[in-house]
Amino acid sequence: MNDDPTSVQRIIHQHVHDVRNSINNLDLQAVLLEDLGTDPEVAATLKEMRAEFTQLEAAMKALQFKFTELEQSKPAADDLTPLKEPQIVPLGGSGIRPKPPNPSRDAVERDSITATETVLIIDDQAQNLQLIGTVLTLAGYEVMRASSGEAALALLAASTPDLILLDMLMPGMNGIEVCSKIKENACWADIPIIFLSAADDKNLIVEALECGAVDYVTKPFNQAELLSRVRTQLALRRAREELRDLSEDKDELLGLLTHDLGNDLAGLHLNAVVLEKQLDTLPALCAPLVVNIVRSTEAVTTFVREFLTNQSAERILVLAEPLDIRAILQAAVERHAIVAAAKRITVLVKLPRHPVLAHADREGLPRVLDNLLSNAIKFSPNDSSVTLTADFGPLEWTHFSVCDAGPGFTAEDQEKMFRRYGRLSARPTAGEHSTGLGLSIVKRLVEAMKGRITVENKAGTGACITVALPAA
């Protein structure tokens, strides 16, 4: 199931808006606490919390603005409407002649050219180089010409064009060989290549596209249609570059947010804990405000942490190495012991005596376990149990499972459980905060580690999620 980008973007905006509201609400309650009168120690804690609120609000405002800016910078749908998949059909009309006519300027449109782009023409026929080059020059493009594959590779070493028009049948290196050489070079691999040839063999066309070409135009060709093909591929190239730039901007932004928000949230959570410990020293009217501040702080912290984890999961560099799943499972249980104890949930760990080695990422695997175990505890009722198991098999796999005593998944839940921000029918049993990001993060990380995930559903009596990873 693929996420609907528009829906996800809308949900992100809503979540960021909600977090900003929560921060402003927390700040207001801190002001009310100060007005009600507190001892100096509590007053100092509140002052630190309000400073954290100010920094967090500024960071979230920047995040909301940046997402709006990135969304507005994306190519509009209307801009890409004419960029349809090319049709592989012979083009009718006037063709290339031994004595080519001079193309009319009236037949050439220059409106769509917004900047000078360069097209390399590779053809062993001088008249073809002349005619095509003139058409492109009148359309506003810079033109490079090469009469052989060897000459083209030499030109590419000195200057990189935005698009290549390549003849199929040439002496020496043919078009397929030239295309393969170009695609093997990382510096040239992204240059779109359009084959332009008299050969109309369907097998040859398929071979050309499979070796990396984006389109294939047969001679004789129509000048207007050839220009349309060129414009389409150059527009697609610009769109890809624009999206890549947007992605880099997003990664840079999230890197800054991960650092800045991480520090702010750590300080905010620490102050909330200190404030809760001072609850007995506060006036009775203050108690509900303190409890609400602590719970809201935890909700804000949880959302921002999971949001940043979800974004970083998109670009995680997985470094698979042999890891003993048993040790990572035990560490995850220790991290969640306090939360489980608060709900009187028993975490049962059933592991073999022998090592259970899997090829996995040292950072990614703990994230997977943290999300699965956190969900299991969150959706299990008080005085129940959560069971963790691990072992070898089947065949070349190792696996581990997290089973809970929650409500399980409905049929509708199973359709959307791995989507980002997919809210399920079940609700946390103790009012915990849920973002709908946990399982999507798990799926993305497991797939990045070449693993697979399965769900055994027991509606009304719990669910068991199993992750299989390549055995080491």
Residue pairs with C-beta under 8 A, 6 or more apart in sequence:
1 415
1 416
1 418
1 419
3 419
3 420
8 420
8 421
9 67
9 71
11 420
11 421
12 67
12 307
12 421
13 64
13 67
13 68
15 303
15 307
15 421
15 435
16 60
16 63
16 64
16 67
17 64
18 303
19 60
19 300
19 303
19 304
20 57
20 60
20 61
20 64
22 296
22 299
22 300
23 53
23 56
23 57
23 60
23 300
24 53
24 57
25 296
26 49
26 53
26 293
26 296
26 297
26 300
27 50
27 53
27 54
27 57
29 289
29 292
29 293
30 46
30 49
30 50
30 53
30 293
31 50
32 289
33 42
33 46
33 282
33 286
33 289
33 290
33 293
34 43
34 46
36 283
36 285
36 286
36 289
37 283
38 46
38 282
38 283
38 286
39 281
41 278
41 281
42 275
42 278
42 281
42 282
45 271
45 274
45 275
45 278
46 275
48 267
48 271
49 268
49 271
49 272
49 275
49 293
52 264
52 267
52 268
52 271
53 268
55 260
55 264
56 261
56 264
56 265
56 268
56 300
59 257
59 260
59 261
59 264
60 304
62 257
63 253
63 257
66 249
66 250
66 253
70 246
70 249
70 250
73 242
73 246
74 242
74 243
74 246
75 239
75 242
75 243
79 235
79 239
80 235
80 236
80 239
82 232
82 235
83 232
83 235
83 236
83 239
84 232
86 214
86 215
86 216
86 229
86 232
88 205
88 209
88 215
88 216
89 218
90 200
90 218
91 217
91 218
91 220
91 221
91 222
91 225
91 226
92 220
92 222
93 220
93 221
93 222
93 223
93 225
94 101
94 220
94 222
94 223
95 219
95 220
95 221
96 125
96 127
96 128
96 131
96 219
96 220
96 221
97 127
98 127
99 127
100 127
100 130
100 131
102 134
103 131
103 134
103 135
103 138
103 223
105 138
107 223
107 224
108 135
108 138
108 139
108 223
108 227
109 139
109 227
110 138
110 139
110 140
112 231
113 139
113 140
113 141
116 140
116 141
116 142
117 141
117 142
117 162
117 163
117 234
118 141
118 142
118 143
118 144
118 159
118 161
118 162
118 163
119 136
119 141
119 142
119 143
119 144
119 161
119 162
119 163
119 164
119 165
119 230
120 143
120 144
120 145
120 146
120 152
120 155
120 156
120 161
120 163
120 164
120 165
121 128
121 129
121 132
121 133
121 136
121 143
121 144
121 145
121 146
121 164
121 165
122 146
122 147
122 148
122 149
122 151
122 152
122 164
122 165
122 166
122 167
122 170
122 175
122 178
123 129
123 132
123 147
123 165
123 167
123 170
123 196
124 147
124 148
124 167
124 170
124 171
125 167
126 147
128 167
129 145
129 147
132 165
132 196
132 226
133 143
133 145
135 223
135 226
135 227
136 143
136 227
136 230
137 143
139 227
139 230
141 230
144 155
144 159
144 161
146 152
146 154
146 155
148 170
148 171
148 172
148 173
149 170
149 172
149 173
149 174
149 175
149 177
149 178
149 181
150 172
150 173
152 164
152 166
152 178
153 178
153 181
153 182
156 182
156 185
156 188
160 187
160 188
160 191
161 191
162 191
162 234
162 237
163 191
163 192
163 193
163 194
163 230
163 233
163 234
163 237
164 182
164 191
164 192
164 193
164 194
165 194
165 196
165 230
166 175
166 178
166 179
166 193
166 194
166 195
166 196
166 213
167 175
167 195
167 196
167 197
168 174
168 175
168 176
168 195
168 196
168 197
168 198
168 199
168 204
168 208
169 175
169 197
169 198
169 199
170 178
173 181
175 195
175 197
175 208
176 207
176 208
176 211
179 193
179 195
179 208
179 211
179 212
179 213
180 211
180 212
182 188
182 189
182 191
182 193
182 212
183 189
183 211
183 212
189 212
190 237
190 240
192 214
192 215
192 233
192 234
192 236
192 237
193 212
193 213
193 214
194 213
194 214
194 215
194 216
194 217
194 229
194 230
194 233
195 205
195 208
195 213
195 215
195 216
195 217
196 217
196 219
196 221
196 226
197 216
197 217
197 218
197 219
198 218
198 219
199 218
200 218
205 216
208 216
209 216
214 233
214 236
215 229
215 233
217 225
217 226
217 229
250 311
251 315
254 308
254 311
254 312
257 308
258 308
258 312
261 304
261 308
262 308
265 300
265 301
265 304
265 305
268 297
268 300
268 301
269 297
269 298
269 301
272 293
272 294
272 297
272 298
273 294
275 290
275 293
275 294
276 290
276 291
276 294
279 287
279 290
279 291
282 290
295 431
298 433
299 433
302 433
302 435
303 433
303 435
306 435
306 437
306 438
306 441
307 435
307 437
309 367
309 437
309 441
310 420
310 437
310 440
310 441
313 367
313 441
313 444
313 445
313 448
314 444
316 361
316 363
316 364
316 445
316 448
318 361
318 364
318 448
318 449
319 361
319 362
320 359
320 360
320 361
320 449
320 450
320 470
321 359
321 360
321 361
321 362
321 472
322 357
322 358
322 359
322 472
323 357
323 358
323 359
323 360
323 362
323 365
323 472
324 355
324 356
324 357
325 356
325 357
325 358
325 360
325 365
325 390
325 398
325 400
325 469
326 351
326 352
326 355
326 356
326 390
328 365
328 366
328 369
329 349
329 351
329 369
329 388
329 390
329 400
330 349
330 351
331 366
332 366
332 369
332 370
332 373
333 347
333 349
333 373
333 388
335 370
336 347
336 370
336 373
336 374
336 377
337 347
339 374
339 377
340 346
340 347
340 377
340 386
342 430
343 377
343 380
343 381
343 382
343 383
343 429
343 430
344 382
344 383
345 377
345 380
345 382
345 383
345 384
345 385
345 386
346 384
346 385
346 386
347 373
347 377
347 385
347 386
347 387
347 388
348 385
348 386
348 387
348 388
349 387
349 388
350 387
350 388
350 389
351 388
351 389
351 390
352 390
352 391
356 390
356 391
356 392
356 398
356 400
357 398
357 471
357 472
358 365
358 398
358 469
358 470
358 471
358 472
359 449
359 450
359 469
359 470
359 471
359 472
360 449
360 451
360 469
361 445
361 448
361 449
364 445
364 448
364 449
365 445
365 449
365 469
367 441
367 445
368 441
368 442
368 445
368 446
368 467
369 400
369 402
371 438
371 439
371 441
371 442
372 402
372 438
372 442
372 465
372 467
373 386
373 388
373 402
374 438
375 404
375 438
375 439
376 386
376 402
376 403
376 404
376 406
377 386
377 404
378 428
378 429
378 430
378 432
378 434
379 404
379 406
379 407
379 426
379 427
379 428
379 429
380 386
380 404
380 405
380 406
380 429
380 462
381 405
381 406
381 429
382 429
382 430
384 404
384 405
385 405
386 402
386 403
386 404
386 405
387 401
387 402
387 403
387 404
388 400
388 401
388 402
388 403
389 400
389 401
389 403
390 398
390 399
390 400
390 401
391 398
391 399
392 398
392 399
392 471
393 399
396 470
396 471
397 468
397 469
397 470
397 471
398 468
398 469
398 470
398 471
398 472
399 466
399 467
399 468
399 469
400 466
400 467
401 464
401 465
401 466
401 467
402 464
402 465
403 462
403 463
403 464
403 465
404 462
404 463
404 464
405 461
405 462
406 426
406 429
406 462
406 463
407 425
407 426
407 459
407 460
407 462
408 426
408 457
408 458
408 459
408 460
408 461
408 462
408 463
409 417
409 424
409 426
409 455
409 457
409 459
409 463
410 424
410 425
410 459
412 425
413 424
413 425
413 426
414 455
414 457
416 422
416 424
417 424
417 439
417 455
418 439
418 440
418 442
418 443
419 440
420 436
420 437
420 440
421 435
421 436
421 437
421 440
422 436
422 439
422 440
423 434
423 436
424 436
427 434
428 434
442 453
442 465
442 467
443 453
446 452
446 453
446 467
446 469
449 469
449 470
450 469
450 470
451 467
451 468
451 469
451 470
452 467
452 468
453 465
453 466
453 467
453 468
454 465
454 466
454 468
455 463
455 464
455 465
455 466
456 463
456 464
456 465
456 466
457 463
458 464
